[in-house]
Amino acid sequence: MLGQERPVSIMLIANQESAKTEILKSFSGTRTMVYLSDLTSHGLKPFKTDIEAGRIRHLVLLDLVRIVSHGKATSERTLQTLAALMEEGESKTADAGSVTDWKKFPKIGVMMGITTEYFFSRRAHWRKTGFLTRFVPVSWKYTENTVRKIHENIAHEKSSVGRQIAENLPDLPCFVKLDSKLADELGFQSRRLGMEMKTHGFRYHRVLRAMARAHALQNGSGVVRHKDVDKVIEWTKFLTLKEVEL
């Protein structure tokens, strides 16, 4: 866990049968992640104490369509509660005669997946409500060659996705140094992505910094190096609504 950065939120956007759910399940068992197939704003209450304490850092929503398919008022309230937790942090809420007091404005990351068609049907509304700016999109599509290889794997009973691996996270937050020159390079890439997505790029800036620090930490370093930034820049091709061919 990075002490300097807030949790990253992403939305996987790809066609049906693109392994979105399997990708989300890749880190199941990691102690800071909670997997949910359905959720309402009221349903967050059992996790409130652990979210406030930082023991829960990410919610993984395996079926976003199911969540937004609740009644309009319920689904909108759920998304706005998540939006608050993903950005500025949740505060005191009063609802139907009960009061929920969130301490210290806790923030979490949310990981979710949705089909390309459904995303674009909701995109305009999510932009109006501000939900669209709370996460970075990760978008791809399969080439005919990839489809053929997946069919070959199925025929020979081979898995087409990686194994589920629970990350062994440290008990205390880790701090990774990032010098100004490399930080400026990440800032430039963030502005480029922001222009492409018609935003200021602030969220991209925070996400790229977190990714660079995480990559350094994953490789056993307490300092971000050029190779970490280069790897993050390589990944940015997936972080827009342009479907990268795999």
N, C-alpha and C positions, 0 to 999 in steps of 0.2 A: 504494500500500500504506500502510495506517495503522499508524504506530508504536505508538499507544496501545492498539489493539484486536487481539484474536485473530481469525483467519479465521472467518467465519460459515458454519454448516452448515444446509442446508435439505433438505426432502424435498417434492417436488411430488406432490400426491395428487389424482388426477382419474380419471375414467372412461377406458376405452379410446378411442383416436382423439381425445384432447384435446390433442395436440401437445406432450406432456411431453418427449419425446426431442428434438424440434426446438428447444424452448426451451432445454434444456440445451446444445445444440450452438451456441447463439447466439454464444458468446464463444470458439469453438474457434480455436486459434492464439495465444491469450494465453499468454505465456511462463511464467506461474506456475501454469498449469492442466494437468493430465494427464487425458486421456480414456481410460476403460477400459470394455470391454464385459464383462469377467469379471475376477475377482480372488480370491486367497486370501491369508491372512496371509503365507505364504512368498513370494508373488508381489510383496510390497511391498519386498523386499530390494533389487532393482535401483534403486529410487527413494530408498533410505535416505539416502544422502549428500546429495542435493539437498533432501530434506525437512529434514534437520538444519541445512543451511546457509540455509534459508529461500527457496531458489530455487523450490521447489514449495510453493504455499500452498493449493491445492485439488485434490482428486481428484474427477473427475466420473464417476459410475457410470451408464452408459447403460442397463444392464439389471440392476437390483437383484434381480429374481426369479431370474435366472440364477445370481447369486452365492449366494443363500440356498438354491438348489436342489441345491447340493453335498451330500455326506453330512453328517449332523447335526453331527458333531464338527468337520468342516472349516468349515462355514458359521458355526457358533457362534463358533469361534476367530477367523474373519475379522471378524465383527461386533464382537466384544469388542476386537480390536486396533484397529479403526477407532474404536470408542467411546473408547478410551484416547487416541488421537491427536487426537480431536475435543475432548477436555475437559482432563484433567490432564497429558497428554503421555505418550508411551511411554518405558519404561525398559529395563533388561536383561531379555532373555527367554531361557529355555533350552528347547530343543525337539528331541527325537529325536537327542540326542547333539551338537547344535550350540548355540552361544550367540550371540545377537545383542545387541550393546550399543548402545542408542540414547543419544546424547550430548545433554545439556542439555534433556531432556524435551520434544522438539519437538511442536508442535501444528499441525494442519492443519484446513482446512474440507473437508467432504464435501458434494457436491451430487448428489442422486439423485431418481428418480421411481418411482412405483408406482401401480397402480390402486387405486381407493377400496375395492373389495371385498377385495383382497389385503391392503391395509393393516389393515383392521379384523379380518381373520382372524389377523393377527400382533400386533395392538396389545397384548393382555393379556400375551403372553409378553415382548414388548419392554419393557413397563412393569416386569415382574418383574426383568429382567436389567439395567435401567437404560439400555438403548439408546434408549428413547423420549425421554429428557430431553436427549439430546445434539444434537438438531437442532430447528428450528422447522418446523412444517408449513405448506405453502402450498396451499390447497385452493380449487377452483372447479368450476363445471359450466356447460355451454352452454345458453342459452335456445333455443327453437325459432327465434327470429329470427336468432341467431348461426349455428345450423346451416344455415339457408337461405342466409345470406350466404357461408358457406364453400363450399357446393355451387355457388353462382354463381361464386365465384372459380375453383373447379376447372373449371367449364364453360368459363370464358374464359381458362384457363391462367394465372391469377394466383396468386401465393403468398399463403397465409393467415397466414404467420408472418414475422417480421422477418429481415433479412439476417444472415449470420454475420459478426461484427465482432471482430477481434482487438484487445483493449485495449492501447494504448501506455502501459504502466505506467512510472513513474519508477524509476530505479536504486536510489535511497535511500528509506527510509521517510519518510512525510509525517506531520506533527503538526498537528492541527486543534483549536483551542480550543473548549471547551464550557462556558459559564458555569453557575453553580449553579441559577439559576431554570429555565433550559431543561432542565438535567439532572434537576431535580425533576419537571418535567412528563413527561419520558420515564419516570422511575421510577414515577409514578402510572399511566401507561398499561401499564407492565410488570406491576404488581400486578394490574391489571384483567384482563389476558390470563392471568396465572398463576391467578387465581381461576377463570376460565372453563375452563382446562385442568387444574384440580386439581393445580397445582404451586405452588411458592413464587414463580415468575416470575423467578428469577435469570437464567436463560438469555435470556429475553425482554429483560431489562434490558440485558444486554451487547450483544445483537443490535440493539436500537433505538438505542443509543448509537453503535454502529459504522455503522448505516445513516444516521444524521443527519450524522455526520462525513463519510461517503463522499459524501452528497448535496451537502454544502457544497464538498468538494474537487472534485467533478465540475463544479461551477459556478464554479470558480476562486477560491474563498474559503478562507482559512485559519481562519475563525471560523464556528461554527454559528450560524445566524440563525433567527428565528421561522419563516420560510418553509420552512426545512429540516425543522424539527420538525413543522410542519403537514403536510408531504408524507409524512413517516414515519407520522404518526398516520393519515393517509388510507390508507396501505398496510396498517395493522394489521388491517383487515377481512379480509384474505386469510390472516392468520397464526394461524388456528385450524382446527378440523375442520369448521366450518360452511362448506358449499360456496357460495361467492359466485357469483351468476349473472352471466354475461358475455354 
